[in-house]
Amino acid sequence: MGSNRWNDGEIHKPTYDWSIRIFRNLRKLLGVNIKLHHNAGQLQSGQIFLFNHFARFETFIPQYLFYEENGTYCNSVASSEFFDDDDLFANYLRKVGAISHDHDQLLPLLAKQILSGKKVIIFPEGGMVKDKKVLDKKGNYSIYSRTEGDWRKQHTGAAVLALGLDAFKIAAIQAYSSKQFAQLEKWAQSLEMDSVETLITAARTPTQIIPSNITFYPIRVDDNLLRKGVSSMTQGLSRRHAEELLIEGNLLFKDTDMDVRLGSPITPASFWRWWERGLLLRATPEIKNLDELFTSKTNANSIHQLVLSTGIKINSQRIRDQYMHEMYANITINLSHLAATIIMRLLEQGTNNVSKLFFHKALYLSVKKIQATPALFVQRSLQYPDAYRELIDGSCRRLERFIGMAESTGLVEPCDDCYQFLPKLCEEQSFDTIRTENLIAVYANEVAPLDALQKVVLHAMVEAKKIADHTLAEFYFDDEITSWKMDKIRFSKPEHDEINQLETATEAPQPFLLFPEKSNGVGIILIHGFLSSPAEVKGLAEKLTEQGYTVIAPRLLGHGTSPWDLRDRSWEDWLNDISRAHKILMAYTKDFCIVGFSTGGALALRFAADQPDGLIGVSAVSVPIKFKDKAMMLVAMLHGSNKVVSWLSSFEGIKPFISHESEHPHINYASMPVRGLYELRRLVNELEDRLKDVHCRVQILQGNNDPTVDPQSASIINTKLGTANKAFTIVESDRHGILYDDIDHTQKKIIDYLNWLVPGH
């Protein structure tokens, strides 16, 4: 290696800072979504950070993230192949703190940088593990080395570095206690420190290893422009480089989540046994410098130094095993991990095909059980029910993508009602082809070290064969609660404060499911109105439960959280909310009715137009077809224009919300999103077209002096309904909220009508 002033691991800060700015701008153009997960203090207290290695470009990510987080500078260990030519690139790497893995003073140089306040990034696997197989047949942490052609243990270098550094700190503190200031001055000078006090401060800082994990999702095997472009310029690529451009190009330039998760710290000092520590204290005065400590240039006649050297060797293996376990304990679990694990488990059981319903149930149950397992970390898409709750129906987008990948690579063949597992799934693949030929094995290998996950999947597979409908319904309802909680968090950020601080709602807005002491076998779906929440119908729900009804009140998406949330929702979203509530309710009852207020009434009638099984009747209260509200009149006028979408978008850029004076400020939003009003107008137009398809019994209730909904709406609905079995009631009221306020005994009128519909009342 040629002479270079940066060979000693010193970081050239202008080059480092320039590199960070370049990557910061480049990140905006990339498709990879990087998320750093860490606890308070981990970045500050950690000194040696370890990461698994799957892709080349990920070796630059931790340095960037740490700098962005708190301005930390990091040294790193890089493959010697990057330094062989001693060219501009090699010089650049040295300036940003990279040191060749075969540098003859690697560990002393890294220790020196840590003592000066830098962090060190190490990839202990020593190279990319493309198959993600880190356990050997005996279940021990090992990886296959392409160069050695055999299995080997992960490197202990990080552990040796930590133990040696810890031994040096002990020596410094002991020298300080015994007033060996001459020795301390020599050490401080060799470390280029300005004083002995600086050295002692560094020595008193505990050495900590932070095992960390990088997880990518999804991994794609479809072609990309990067690989095609390079291939055309180089007149063909080797299989190895073509595979890397394919996989890593997709990770970088297509929508990919990259979760970087820091694990629990490992303190090397705790690995010294009491008798080793006693001998260590006797050996440390003989330490001349860091180079001697790490290169074992010790006096062969000194039993103390022999113990030190032997202790470092033995304890480094123990630490290595612990940090590998901790590294993989921090995998961020995604849907493909679970699907792949189920497939591999089925193959182990000798199953070559499986019904789609069973597979979907097992996958859904795995998701729900993983969520409830504290020792495991789930990818953000598995925290949001919108991303997985359609699994059992087979219409989950992420599952479709996984199956599509498996089908296109000849691993799985979907049939009408089953999945056929093809022989290629069990075939051996080479190191440089497995990512393109068998991603199912790659995903399964990655989570193989997680015993808790393996148990969860096995239990889910057993339960999927016999799970009762009401048990599934409990999981479905839990998804509804989780969705509300996650949306609440999502729209409680500082950028939402200006509108959120205007809100006055105090009543509990979450969806609810109530069971009677003695069921009459009929369920009720209660649907709240626009800007409100299930709290609006809670009083009626309690009365219906006393009558023997099982009652569910879904939360229409966008409600009960923040007006910003409602701004992003469509009326189709709200109809899907009703459909999910129906699915949950049907696990407990055979027949059901729907009661909806205002927008909820419009949705009730629109859902009834699809003629779902078990529907007995609908009670629709204050349903809007025509509006008295000026804001809604404006939206109606806009909707009639061919340029409504572009005009509305422009309008929202100036004033996305309209102030709303509610009759019930403790349950309603104080701000109306213009886009939400537009969706309500779309729902009303859709309803008018579909009223003819409503054939069940319908009760219509409308206040005669409603200040929001034109009472003519009730007459229009009554005329256009496809059913002849309808009851039309006018309530004396000058308020819109006749259901919540129970004006003129509106709630009793509804209950009496439902009891008349239901046999036995």
Sequence and secondary structure as in RCSB ss.txt:
>XXXX:A:sequence
MGSNRWNDGEIHKPTYDWSIRIFRNLRKLLGVNIKLHHNAGQLQSGQIFLFNHFARFETFIPQYLFYEENGTYCN
SVASSEFFDDDDLFANYLRKVGAISHDHDQLLPLLAKQILSGKKVIIFPEGGMVKDKKVLDKKGNYSIYSRTEGD
WRKQHTGAAVLALGLDAFKIAAIQAYSSKQFAQLEKWAQSLEMDSVETLITAARTPTQIIPSNITFYPIRVDDNL
LRKGVSSMTQGLSRRHAEELLIEGNLLFKDTDMDVRLGSPITPASFWRWWERGLLLRATPEIKNLDELFTSKTNA
NSIHQLVLSTGIKINSQRIRDQYMHEMYANITINLSHLAATIIMRLLEQGTNNVSKLFFHKALYLSVKKIQATPA
LFVQRSLQYPDAYRELIDGSCRRLERFIGMAESTGLVEPCDDCYQFLPKLCEEQSFDTIRTENLIAVYANEVAPL
DALQKVVLHAMVEAKKIADHTLAEFYFDDEITSWKMDKIRFSKPEHDEINQLETATEAPQPFLLFPEKSNGVGII
LIHGFLSSPAEVKGLAEKLTEQGYTVIAPRLLGHGTSPWDLRDRSWEDWLNDISRAHKILMAYTKDFCIVGFSTG
GALALRFAADQPDGLIGVSAVSVPIKFKDKAMMLVAMLHGSNKVVSWLSSFEGIKPFISHESEHPHINYASMPVR
GLYELRRLVNELEDRLKDVHCRVQILQGNNDPTVDPQSASIINTKLGTANKAFTIVESDRHGILYDDIDHTQKKI
IDYLNWLVPGH
>XXXX:A:secstr
    GGGG    HHHHHHHHHHHHHHHTT SEEEEEE  TTHHHH  EEEE  S SGGGGHHHHHHHHHH   EE
EEE GGGTTT  HHHHHHHHTTEEETT TTHHHHHHHHHHTT EEEE TTSS  TT   B TTS B EEETTTTE
EE    HHHHHHHHHHHHHHHHHHHHHTT HHHHHHHHHHTT S HHHHHHHHTS   EEEEEEEEE    S  H
HHHHHHHHHTS  HHHHHHHHHHHHHHHSSEEEEEEE   B GGGGS HHHHHHHHHHGGG   HHHHHHT   T
T HHHHHHHHHHHHHHHHHHHHHHHHHHHT EE HHHHHHHHHHHHHHTT  EEEHHHHHHHHHHHHHHHHT TT
 EE GGGTSGGGTTTTTTT  HHHHHHHHHHHHTTSEEE SSEEEE GGGGS   TTTHHHH HHHHHHHHHTT 
HHHHHHHHHHHHHHTT  HHHHHHHHHHHHHHHHHHHHHHT SGGGHHHHTT    S  S EEE  SS  SEEEE
EE  TT  GGGGHHHHHHHHHTT EEEE   TTSSS HHHHTT  HHHHHHHHHHHHHHHTTT SEEEEEEETHH
HHHHHHHHTT  TTEEEEEEES  SSB  HHHHHHHHHHTSTTHHHHHHHHHHH  EEE   S TTTS SEEEHH
HHHHHHHHHHHHHHHGGG  SEEEEEEETT SSB THHHHHHHHH S S EEEEEE  SSS TTTTTGGGHHHHH
HHHHHHHSTT 
